Amino acid sequence: MANIKSAKKRILVSRANAERNKAIKSGVKTSIKKVYAAIDANDKEAAKAALVEATATIDKATSKGVYHKNTSSRKVSRLAKSVNQMA
């Protein structure tokens, strides 16, 4: 355990940030799962709507620094490709 006041504060701040990042990442994963669920159900309209929502969620996570911009671009690209390849 830290003895210095600033080190104690850093522990608290980093713990809070880690919880925040975990919540944001969980939301992104949930929105991605919704897109794939719509794809599996073969519902193109629902997949497109879920894709828009997932893209917004991923972009928000990127703007908050949870994801690197290349990571978010890759995720969005793969989702869009999956939706566009639906029969």
C-alpha positions in Angstrom: 0.0 0.0 0.0 1.2 3.5 -0.8 2.3 5.8 2.0 2.5 9.1 0.0 -0.7 11.1 -0.3 -0.3 11.6 -4.1 0.3 7.9 -4.7 -2.9 7.1 -2.7 -4.8 9.5 -4.9 -3.4 8.0 -8.1 -4.5 4.6 -6.9 -8.1 5.9 -6.4 -8.1 7.8 -9.7 -6.8 4.9 -11.7 -9.3 2.6 -10.2 -12.2 4.9 -11.1 -10.9 5.3 -14.6 -10.5 1.5 -15.0 -14.1 1.0 -13.9 -15.3 3.7 -16.4 -13.3 2.2 -19.2 -14.7 -1.3 -18.4 -18.3 0.0 -18.5 -17.7 1.7 -21.8 -16.1 -1.4 -23.4 -18.9 -3.5 -22.1 -21.4 -1.2 -23.9 -19.4 -1.4 -27.1 -19.4 -5.2 -26.9 -23.2 -5.3 -26.3 -23.9 -3.1 -29.3 -21.6 -5.3 -31.5 -23.5 -8.4 -30.3 -26.8 -6.8 -31.3 -25.5 -6.3 -34.8 -24.4 -9.9 -35.1 -27.7 -11.1 -33.6 -29.6 -9.2 -36.3 -27.3 -10.7 -38.9 -27.9 -14.2 -37.6 -31.7 -13.6 -37.6 -31.3 -12.5 -41.3 -33.1 -9.2 -40.5 -31.4 -6.6 -42.8 -33.3 -3.5 -41.5 -32.6 -4.4 -37.8 -28.9 -5.0 -38.7 -28.6 -1.6 -40.4 -30.2 0.1 -37.4 -28.0 -1.8 -34.9 -25.0 -0.9 -37.1 -25.7 2.8 -36.8 -26.1 2.5 -33.0 -22.9 0.4 -32.7 -20.9 2.8 -34.8 -22.0 5.7 -32.6 -21.1 3.8 -29.4 -17.7 2.9 -30.8 -17.0 6.5 -31.9 -17.9 7.7 -28.4 -15.6 5.2 -26.8 -12.8 6.4 -29.1 -13.4 10.1 -28.3 -13.1 9.3 -24.6 -9.8 7.5 -25.2 -10.9 4.0 -24.4 -10.1 2.7 -27.9 -7.4 3.8 -30.3 -8.8 5.3 -33.6 -7.4 2.4 -35.7 -9.1 -0.1 -33.4 -12.4 1.6 -33.7 -12.1 1.9 -37.4 -11.3 -1.8 -37.7 -14.3 -2.7 -35.6 -16.7 -0.4 -37.6 -15.3 -1.7 -40.9 -15.8 -5.3 -40.0 -19.4 -4.7 -38.8 -20.3 -2.7 -41.9 -18.8 -5.4 -44.1 -20.8 -8.1 -42.3 -24.0 -6.1 -42.7 -23.3 -5.4 -46.4 -22.6 -9.1 -47.2 -26.1 -10.1 -46.0 -28.1 -11.9 -48.7 
